[in-house]
Structure formats: structure tokens, C-alpha cells
Amino acid sequence: MAQLSDDCFAFGGELMTTAEALARLADNAHRVVEPEQCALSESHGRILARDVLSAHDVPPHDNAAVDGWAVYFDDLKAGEETRLPWHERIPAGQPLGHGAPRGAALRIFTGAPMPVGEAGASGPDTVLMQEDCREEDGVVTIPPGIKRGANRRHAGEDIERGTTILEAGRRLKPQDIGLAASVGLTSLAVFRPLRVAVFSSGDEVFEPGETLPPGGIYDANRLMIIALVEALGCDVSDLGILPDRLDAVEGALAGAAKTHDALITSGGVSTGEEDHIKAAVEALGHLNFWRLAIRPGRPIALGQVGHVPFVGLPGNPVAVMVTFLRFARPLLLRMAGVTDVEPRFFHVRADFGYKKKTGRREWLRARLRTLDDGTVTAEKYRHDGAGILSSAVFADGLIELAEEVSEVVPGMAVDFLPFNEMMR
């Protein structure tokens, strides 16, 4: 199995920009999973390991694009109606079986193969829609004006034999499965799912449903992270809540590193006396803080337990979500074999005012509204705190404000990252 090099996240330095952090991640994060064969019916969401070439033309034969009448274009009159006798019918999946005569119209249905001509000659080349023609007493009346080759689909029009139809590194969508099926494939080479272990940390954190003691909080972060990781197609191990004891933390991380490709925790990576994750990771490998110039989520940490990458997300839930989507997500996708990991931005208009410090990148939670004139605007949540998880439920995505931006004014164009673009 491919491994990451030692100290691949040892970036050091003071506050780092988002662009530099993502660039260094891209340079150092590599695929760690191997290919396996998977039935086509079970391949949705998997990551393609090899390019897929078609061994067939699609469609495999010339066929009719509509229900109607197949004719020789040269049998039609240029400026007036043409009357042709009706000669046989061609349903889908049932070739005519002999040459089509000149001077006749053939009833043909959508998808049915175009007939050949007599004695191996070229056959009918044009199809009239049934709604445009009249049939009476075995004679079809055809209006003028049709173009040669109309409503005829050619063999290989969709896919030509020998062409690459899907490229390695692509996470397979429903339409990809359909395309593979259209060329007759029953299985695909995909990468083994990345195995990710997820922990929470802290004696103040409790499972939902338990009775909270004074000072306790329910563990929202771990369950949210698990859902985010599963949405990327990874296999997730829920390893529960790490207690505030160095020996327990070290043992849990060391054990998980033996059977997983990546480790993720939330909280517990600061320098407090009860924050043992930093010491545990350093005892087992390396911990290198990305002291990023961002808000929320500045204390995100990356390191390694042996050769296994470690991601220490912040403790506040909104910061967890933001830093996972912008930093942990591309890391995991690259490790899983995905080639295109960056989400797409969309430009929308802000309907709010906001001031920020220059020199750091910020993410605001916002939802979209379409105005009567069709303009799409972004409405910011009323509070900005990193602990207000309800803001993420309110929102359709994140507004990303670059380091040089100092103020947002109503009507200003801003970069918007939809959640449904990043949670896949």
C-alpha cells in the first residue's frame, strides 16, 4: 500500500494563508488505497481507478429518433406534398431483415434500426415525425420542407468505439453508471474506500441521550464529522469519545493507526493541561500546527501517527464544519484517489453589510434567495459565532471572503460555496 512520507505536513512558520495551505496539502497528500473490481450495480459513489474505454459504438446502429416514417430523401418532392405507399413496419429491436424498396415509406418507431437498401445499397436516410404526416388507405402524405437526414441518429453518435468515456480519479455519479452500462460493462476498477477513524475528546463531552452532568455538553461534532466523511464515500469507524488521560488517548490513536488510513479528532489540540492529543500525537509521530489566518477555525492541526495522517479539527462545531470542508475534505479525497477535489465557487450578490480584518480569510454562513428579477442574493445568518451550529442549518452554503477584502456592502458580488457542492 502506498504511504505518505514522514513529516509531510511539517509546514511550520507563522500564520499561513488558505491558498498556501491548500497548495502544500496538494503537493504532499497522495493516494494510499489500491484498486479492486466492483460490480457496476454497486459502483455508485466509488472512485474510478482506471480509465474506461468503450469497446462498442453507442448507439450500435443507425436508428430512428422519433416515431414516424422512414423514407429516401431523394423520393420526396421539393416544393409540394409527396404521397408514398406504406411498406411494412420496423419496431425497436426488430431489424427489417431485407432491403427497403425505393418509392415507399416504412413505419418506424423510436430506437428502431434504420433499414438498408436493396442489394446492399444505402437505405432510407430520413425520418418524418408521425405528427407531420397523414396516412390513409395505405398511402402516407408527407409535407415539403424536411431536411435530408432529419430525425436519424447515427451509430457512434453518442460514443465511438475505442474512446475514453470515464477518466480515473472520478467519483462515480448515477449518470456515470448509466454510461458504463451503455457500453456493456458489468464491473469497474475502483479504489478501495478510504478507512477513516473519528474521535471526539474531552471529559465534558457526552453521548446524545445521556443525562448531562453540570458542565457537560452533548457530542455534536463527532456525529457531524462521521456524516461528512461518509458523504465522501469513506468507510468510517466511530471510536467514541477520548477521555482526558494521556495514556488512553495515546493508546486509542496508536491502535486506530494500525487499521485506518486517516485519523480525525475534534477539540483537545490546544496547549491546556487537559488537552492531551497534542502530546499523544507527538509521542507517536508528528504534530505540526497549521496556524492559519482564517476565521472560524484557526487552530486546525495536521500531523501523522506513524505514516497515518492525523487531522485535529477545532472544538467549536461551525469551525469543525468549515475546516473539514475546506481542508480535511481535499486531503481525504486525494488520499482516496480523487483527482478533482476543489469545489466550485458561484458568484452571488450580498444583501447585507459586513466588515472584516484584512489578512485573514473568513467564511460566513448564508442562504440564497431569488428575487423577482431573477437575481440571486445571499442572506447572512444574524450571528457569526463559531459555536452557533444552527447557522449551518439555516445556510445553503458558505460565503468565502478573501484576505484582501475588508468590507462587504449590499449588492456586492461575493464567492459562494454551496454545501451540496462540498458534501459529496
Secondary structure, DSSP 4 states (H G I P E B T S, - for coil): ---PPTTTT---SSSB-HHHHHHHHHHH------EEEEEGGG-TT-BB-S-EE-SS-BSSS-EESSSEEEE-GGGS-SSS-EEEEEEEEE-TT----SPBPTT-EEEE-TTPBPPPBGGG-----EEEEGGG-EEETTEEEE-S-PPTTTTEEPTTSSB-TT-EEE-TTPBPPHHHHHHHHHTT--EEEEEPPPEEEEEEE-TTEE-TTSPPPTT-EE-HHHHHHHHHHHHTT-EEEEEEEE-S-HHHHHHHHHHHHTT-SEEEEES--SSSTT--HHHHHHHHEEEEE--BSEES-TT-EEEEETTEEEEEE-SSHHHHHHHIIIIIHHHHHHHHT-S--PPPPEEEEE-S-EE--TTSEEEEEEEEEE-TTS-EEEEE-S---TT-THHHHH-SEEEEE-TT--EE-TT-EEEEEEHHHH--
